[in-house]
């Protein structure tokens, strides 16, 4: 074997050895990080970004108080202050000097986090409440109020005691042929900036929308399938998309539901029927959480409209979503021109 060949083999061997070393370092580093932070990613990880936005507004004095509606499972909003020696839940490893808030996985009264960004240090507040605040023992869906009192941040659970309106409209069950007719119209007309590109899958989608609207609707407050159609148009143009990264979370499919919602139930996030089911199920969860709440910035006409508002965030800054979905819904109910009758 000549010297050139030997040299080439030597270089190849060095490259393989370098690759093995880099891979080993990667595995060791990953394990160290996993050990350091102590848990897998939370299903409700996006909450901490919502908390960050609220705190930012409060610290800049743009608002005096703000509300947060959130999913509260697996990880919990928990506050820590250096002068609160009676903290029930111990903080994660950190170098913070000021009070801070974390989205914690709680195990043996210790806060574990999956990411350094799961904690945020306060800049202008010097105290959070009079004692540690945590959502660990609260319901699956929570409604919190964040209030600024000079340099003190007050976080509390907000309980709405207002009686539901007696004249609130309720929806009559929709015939599948009406839904198909609306889909026919939406295929060829842009409504609130989007169409329904269901192609030859319209019948399947209509079947699933009707099925799960009945399953997750209530006997005394049925869910109009046209609301689901309008949301599907908003989320995906009725195209069965895969999972895409959005605000550090993967959202999947026709209804753009968080990927963790599928994996935690061992469901296939790429199956179109499961995507519809997950979206309607998520909407029903929001319905249960906000049905008796009110917003000063938006006059909700029905409880399901409240659920639509909460689907992507129960915030006044998120008004575009319920406005577009419900405006499109009204158009789908009453199209501006005669339609051909759809076939079953």
N, C-alpha and C positions, 0 to 999 in steps of 0.2 A: 504494500500500500504506500503510495507516494506521500510526501510531506503535506501537499495541499489537501488531500483527502483526510489525513489525520487531523489537520488544523480545523477543517470543516466539522468533523465529528466532535472535536473538542469544544468548538463554539456552540454546537447544538446541545451538547451535554451541559454546558454552562447556562444556556438559556432555560433548559428543563429544570435544572437545579434552582435557578432564580425564581422560576414560576412556582415551584414547590414551596420555597421559602416564603414568597409573597402570600400564597394561599394559606399557609400555616399561620402567618402573622394575622391575616384577615380573620380566620376562625378564632384565634386566641383573643383578638380585640373584640370581636362580636360577643364572645362569651363573657369577657370582662364587663362590657357595657350592659349586657343582660343581667349579670350579677349585681352590678352597681345600681341599676335602676329597678331591678327586682320584679318586673312583670311584663306581660305582653300588652300590645296596644289596646286601649280602651275603645269600646264601641261608641261611646259618646265623646270622643276626643275633641270634636269641633267646638264643644261648649267653651273651652278655655279661650278661644279666639273671640267669642261673643262677650265673655267676661272682660277680656282685654279692651275691647272697643268701648264697653260701658265705663270702665275705670278711666280710660283715656279721656272720655267726654267729661267725666266728673272732675278729674284732676285739672283739666284745662278750663273748668268752670263754664263749659258750654251748656250744661244742664245741672239742675239741683238734685234730681233723682231720675232713676231709670228702672224699667222692669225687664225681667228675663224669664221667658218660658223655656223649659229645657227637659230633655230626656235624662233621667237620673238612675242609671243602672250601671253596675260594674265599677265605675269610678265616680268620685263625689267631690264637689266643691268644698274645700276646707281652708280655713284661715289660720295663719300662724303669726304671733307677735312675740318678740323677744322678752317682753315684760309679763307675758302670760305664762307664768311657770306652772300653772295648773292645766295646761293644754292636755286634754284627754288623749288626743291623737298626736303621736310624735312626728316631727317634721322629717322630710327626706334630707339627705346630705346636700348642703348648699353653703354659699358664702354670703348670703344676704345679711345686710345690716338693718334694714327697715322691715316693717310688716310685709307679709307676702301671702299670696293665694295660690293654691295648687289644685289640680284635678287629680285626686289620689285614688289609688287602689288601696283599700284599708285591710290590713292583715295583722292580727294581734295588736291592734291599736297603734300601728305604725303606718305612715303614709309612704307608699311606693309609687314611683312614676315611671312611665315608659319613655320619657323624652325630657330633656332639660327645659323645653318650651312648654311643658305642662305646668310650670310655675311662673308666676310673675311677681316681681317686687314693686311695691308702691313707691312713688316718687315724692308726693307731697303730703300724703296721709301719714300720720304718726301713730294711729291706733285704728284697729278694726274691732268694732263692738266692745262690750265690756268683758266678754269671755269668748272662747273659741267658737266659731260657727262652722257647722258641717251639715251637708245634706244627706249624710249616711243613713239616717233613720227616717227620711222623708219618703213620699210616695214615688212611684215610677215616673210620673210627670210632675214637675214642680213649677211654681210661679214665684219668683223672688223679686224683692225690691232692693235696690242699691241707692242709698241716700247720703249726701254730703252734709256733714255738720261741722263747719270750720275745718279742722285738720283730722276729724274723726270720720271714718267710713262706717255706716250702719248697713248691715245686710240682714234682711228678715224675710220670712216666708209670707207671701201675700195671699190672704184668703178672701175670696169674694163672696159676700153674703147676699148679694142682690138677687131677688127672685127673678126667674126667667119671665120674659114678656109673654103675656097670655095671647096676644094677637100675632105671635110669630108665625110666619108662613110655613107650611109643610108641603112636601113634594109628593105628587101622585106617582105611582109606579109607571115606568116608561116601557112601552112596547118595543121589542127589538127592531121591528120594522121602522119605527120612528128614529131609532138610533142609527140604523143603516142609512136612512135618508139624510140625516144630519152629516154622516161621514161622507156620503156622496157629494154633498155640497162643499164640505171642507176640503175635499180632494182637489177641487178646481177653483176654490176661492180663498184668497188670503184674508184671514180674520185676526185682527189684532197682531199683525206681523207674522203670522205663520199659517201653514196649511197642514192637512193630515195626509202624509204620504204612506198610506197603508197598502197601496197596490192591490194585489190579489189576496191580502191577508185581512181585509176589512171584516169579513164574516167571522173569522176566528176571533179577532179583537173584540167585536161586538158581543159575541157569546161570552167571552171572559169578563168583559166589563159588566154585563148584565148579571152574570153568576156571582161575582164578588161584591157588586153593589148590593145585591140581596143579602149575601152572607154577612157583610159588615155594616149594613144599614140597620136601623132600628124599626120595630113595628110601628111605633108612634111618631117616628121621624125618619122616614125612608131616605136613602141616598139616591139622588137623581143621577143615573149613568152619564147624562150629558155633562155633569161636572167633571167626571173622570175623563171623558173624552177631551174636554177643554184643557184639563191639566196635562194629559198625555201630549196634546199638541204643543203646549207650552214647554214641556220638559224635553221632548224628543222629536217633534214633528211626526209622531206615530211611526218612527223608525226604531227597530229593535237593536239599539246600540249596545256595544260592550261596556266595559267599565272605564271611566275617564277620571283623571285626577282633577279635583275641584276643591280649593281651599284646604289642601293637605289631606283630603279624604277622597276615596274612590266612590263615585256614584255610578250606578249601573242601570242600563236598560230603558224601557219605554217610559218608566216613571221616575228614573234617576234616583233610585233609593240607595242609601249608603251600603257599600259592599258588606260591611260587618253585619248588617241586618240579615243578609242571606247566610253568611258563613256560620253565624251563631246558631242558626236553625238547621244547618246542614242542607241548605237549599242551593240549587244551581242558579247563580246570578245571571247566566247567559240564556236561560230558558224564558221565552217571551211570556208564557202564561204565568210563570212564577213572578216575573217582573210586574205584571198587572196586579197579581194578588198582593205582592209586597207593598205596592204603592197604595192600594185601597186600605190595606191593613194599617199602614203608617198614618194615613189620613184619619182612620177611625181612632187611633191612639191620640192624635192631636185633638180630635173632637171631644174625647173624654176629658182631656186636660183643660180645654179652654171654653167649653160650651156655656159656662155660667159666668165667664169673665167679660169685661168690657174694655174698650180702648177709646180714649178721648179723641184720638186723631182719625178714627174711622168708624163710621156707622154701619155695623154689620146687620144685615137684614135677617139672617138665619144662623143657626148654630153651625151648619155645614160651611157657611161662608167664613165663620170664625176659624174652622178647621183648615180651610184652604189658606187663610192668612198665616196660620201657624205652621203649615207644611214646610215652608222654607225659612221660618223665623218669625216669632210673635213680636215684631218690632215696628215702630212707626216709620223707620227708615226702609221698611220692606213693603210699603203700600203698593208699589207697582205690581207685585205678584197677584194679590187678590183682585186688584182692579182689572188687570188684563184677563185673568182667568174668568172672573164673573161677567165681564163685558162680553167676552167671547161666548160664554155660556148662554147669555141672553140672545145673542145672534143665532146660535145653534138651535135654540128653542123656537125662534121666530125669524127664519131666513127672509131676506129682503126681496126674494123673487120666487116664483113657483118652482117646485122641484119635481123630478121624475120619481115615481115610487120605487123604492129599492126592493129587491127580491130577497126572500129568505134563503 
